[in-house]
């Protein structure tokens, strides 16, 4: 769960708060994952960033041996029904 949260769950950070009368107006930044926030902060060494990416790449479902260029056409229910053999009730 920790890896899912750190690599795939974006978080919106609070940028500013402003009180207008009795209400508070909040402004949020661009949603980014904690991993993206850490990389963007430039506080990591190159080695640590590479280690982080080595953890991330096996987790990413888009890189798991799936052929993204293969387009499969979804079967419609009617075409499925036509292809099935007719089922007859015993008489």
HELIX and SHEET records of a PDB file:
HELIX    1   1 UNK A    2  UNK A    8  1                                   7    
HELIX    2   2 UNK A   34  UNK A   40  1                                   7    
HELIX    3   3 UNK A   46  UNK A   59  1                                  14    
HELIX    4   4 UNK A   61  UNK A   63  5                                   3    
HELIX    5   5 UNK A   77  UNK A   83  1                                   7    
SHEET    1   A 2 UNK A  14  UNK A  20  0                                        
SHEET    2   A 2 UNK A  23  UNK A  28 -1                                        
END                                                                             
